[in-house]
Amino acid sequence: MELLAHARIVMWEGGALWVVDATPTATRDTRRTDLHAHHAIHVTFGLGGRFRLDTPDAHVGGDAVAVAPDVGHTFEAEGLFAILFVEPESRQGRAIAGRLFDGAALAAVSPVLLGDFRERIAEAFRAPGKNDATFVDLGRMMIAHMAGSARADVPDLRVRKVIAWAGGQLDGPVRLSDAAAAVNLSAGRLRHLFVAQTGLPFKTYVLWLRLTRAVERFAAGSSLTQAAHDAGFSDSAHLSRTFRRMFGVTPAALRIT
């Protein structure tokens, strides 16, 4: 697999920040992903590089572009850029979605919503002795800034409890019937409620949780095999297929810095 980019990845509850250097090589001018979709609000902003985001039906240009959760898109980039991922079920995530999308799949992001975070993240990336805590703090502050004072509802309490419960069960099988029992619902009732509140079937959501754990382990220095096992994937090939389906590239195409 050809190396497509170097990346610094940090994750925390409710979000993640990827700073990516896709400087072109002599054999490849730009880096383009496959069509993919993931369960997060995705805000991309340039840090001196250029990029293009497309869905099958739309294209939005600009210095910063957001993609709604679970929307299929391709991504083409060159140079240095960053991606902020925001959990759509969080109160801040719902506030950001309300400010950005208004029913659209893609949206240009106003410089007002970005504040001075592009400059601060670029400076942190170029500084010697990069510190993960600095990137986590910047990512958290950027999410809070983008959410602002907008108020938004959160999912049904039972769905929130199921999400928290599932996140603690990733070392083994995570069954809908067990999740339903944890919140005193029938499996059928929880199945419909979960889709209505999150937009995803429970099984697909659990796969997303597994992937985010695997990415966290991989970014921290684990091998693909160890990251796969830690997150409950059958093997590294299963992890790589899921990673490609949700991020458009395989993890082997990224070199973690």
N, C-alpha and C positions, 0 to 999 in steps of 0.2 A: 504494500500500500504506500503510495507516494505521500510524503509529509506535506500537509497543506498549510499548517500554521503552528506557531508557538503560542501557548495560552497560559495565562495565570487565572486560576479558578478558585474562588472562595465561596462558601455557602454558609447560610445560617437559617434559623427557623423563619420561614416566610419569604426567603429570597436568595438570590445568588448573583454574583458579579463575575463575568468573564472579560478579561482584557486580552485581546487577541492581536497578534502581529502576523499578518498574511502578506509579508513582503514578497513580491514575485521573484521567481527564479528565472534563469535563462530559458527554461523550457515551458514555462506557464505564466501567462500575463496576469490572470485573475484566478481567484479561487471561488468555485461555485458548488453549492450543496445540491443534493437531490431534493425533490419535493418531500416535505416532512411536516409533521405537526406535533406539538407538545402541549401539555396542560399547564401553561404559565403565560402570563402577560410578558411580552418580549419587547424590550425597548433597546434599539440599537442606535449608537451615536458615534460619530467619527471623532478620532483623536489625532487627526492629521491625514488619515487614510480616506478612501472612498468606498462606498458600498451601494448595493441595489437590492431592494426587497420586492418580491412579486408574489401575488397569489395567482391562481389560474385565471382570475377575472379582473385583477386590478394591479396597478403599480403606483406607489407614492414615493416621490423623491424628497430630498432635503437633507439637512445635517443630522436629523434625528427622526426615526420612524418607529412606530409601535405596531405590533401585531397582536390581535386578540387571541385569547386561549383557544387551542384546538383548531386553529385555522391553518390549512395546508399552505405552505409557502416555500419559495426558494430564496437563496441568499447568495449574492456574489460580492466579493470584497477584495480589496487590495490595500495594503498598508495597515496602520494601527487603528483599531476601533474597539469599542466595548459593548457588551450586551448586559443589560440588567434584566433579570428574571424576577417576577413578582408572583407570589401565590395568589391566585384569583379568588380563593375562598376567604382570605383575610379581609378585615375591615378596610385596611389601607389599599389592598388590591382592588376591592370593589369600588372604593372611592376613585382610584386612578382610572379604572375602566370607565367609570361614569364621566370623568373629565375628558377622556381621550376619544372614545370610540363612537358613541351615539349610534350604535347599531352597525357601524362599519367594521370591516375586517382589518383594514390598514388605516393608520392615521399619522400625519405629520405631527411632530411634537414641538410645541412652541418653545423658543429659547427661555421664556419666562419660567416654564415648568422645569427646565434643566438647571437653572441657576448657574452657579460657577463650578458645577461638579465635573464637567468635562475637563477643565483645566486642572482641577485638583487631582483627578484620577490619572491623567496623563503625567503629571508631575510625580505622583507616587510611583507610577510604573517605571519611570526613567531614573528614579533615585537609586543609589547603591543600597544594598541590603534591604530589599523589599520585605515588608512585614505584612503578613496576612491580616493581622488585626486592623491595620490602617485601611485596607480595602474593605473589610467588613464594616467598619465604622462609616466609611464613605458611602457604601451601598445602602446601609440602614438610613443614613441621613438623607440620601437622595430619594428614597422611597417616601420618607416622611414629608419631604419638601414637595414631591409630586402629588401626594395625597392632599396636602394642605389642610384646610379646615372643613373640607367637604365631608358630609356625613353619609354613611352607607350602611345598609343592613348587612348582617352576616347570615350564613346559612342557619337553618333550623338547628336547635341545640342538639338534637339526636344525631344529626349528620356530623356536627362538629365533634361529638363524642366518639362516633365511629371512626372519623379520620384520625383522631388522637390514638384510639385503641389500635387501629391498623398499623400506625407508625411504630408501635411497640411490639408488633408481632412478626416482623419481617425475617426473623431468624428461622421461621418455620412456615407451614401452610397458613394462609389467611383466608378463611372461608366466610362466605356471606352469611351462612346459617349461624356461625359463632358471633359474627358482628351483630346480627339481628338480636340474638339472645342477650348481648351486652347492653342493649338499649330497650329491651322488652318489646320488640316488634316482631311480626312474622317476617320471614325471609322475603315473601312477595311484596309486603308493604315497604320494607326497607329498600328493595330493589327499585321500586318506582320513585320513592322519596329521594333516594340518592341521585338518580338521574335528573330529577326535576331541580334539585338544588345545586348540583355541580356540573351538569351537562355530560357526565361520563358514567358508563356502567361501573359498578363497584370493582369488578375484576380489572378493568382498564386502569382505574385510579390506583389500585394496588400496584400494578406494573409500573406506573409513573413513580410511586413512592420508592419502589425497589431501584429504579433507575437513578433517582436523585441520590439515594444512599450510595450506589455504586460509583457515581460521579464524584461524590465527596471523598470516598476512599481512594479512588484513582488520582484525584487532584492532590491528596495528601501523600502520595508516593507508593501506594500499593500497586502490585502487578494487576493486570486485567483479570487473571485467574483468581487472585485473592479478593479483588473488589467484587467479582461476580459471586463468589461463595459467600462473602460477608453480607451481600444484599439479597441472597436467596435465589439467584439465577442457577440454572442447572450447570452451566459452564461458561467460559469466556466467549464462546461462539454465540451463545444465546444473548449474552450481554451486548456483544458487538452488533448483532442484528437489531436489537431493540434500540440501542443508541443511534444507529443509522436511521431507523424509522422515525425517531423522535427529534433528532438533531440534524439529519441530512448528511452526516459523515460518520465514519467509524472512529472509535477512540484512537486507533492506531495512526490516524491521520493528524493527530494533535500531539505536540511535544509539550509536556507540562513544564513550565519554568518556575 
